[in-house]
Amino acid sequence: MHPDLHLDLLAREVKLAGGNIRNIALAAAAQAAGEGGAIAMRHLLAGAAREYQKLGRAWTGPVA
């Protein structure tokens, strides 16, 4: 696990169903793999922002 992950922050900020959270995790994993590294907080935040965008909802959480 990357040292900058703050899963408690994500748990508080991401108000989505389990399937959407799965999509966030998969997007973060794909981005990190493309960069050749571990999943970092910025990957999860980018995935969350994108998932909210797909749902037509505003992302008001922290940004990467």
C-alpha positions, 0 to 999 in steps of 0.5 A: 500500500502506498504511504500517502493513502488516506482511506479514512478520508475517502470513506468520509468523502465518497458517498457512492454505492459499492459498484461505483466504489469498485469503478473508482478502485479499478480506474485507480489501479489502471492508472497506477499500472500505466505509470508502473507504480502503486496506487496512490491517493491521487489515483483514487481521487482522480477516479472518484472525481471521474465517477462523480462526473459520469453520474452527473454529480459535482465532486466536492471532495479533495482534489489530487 
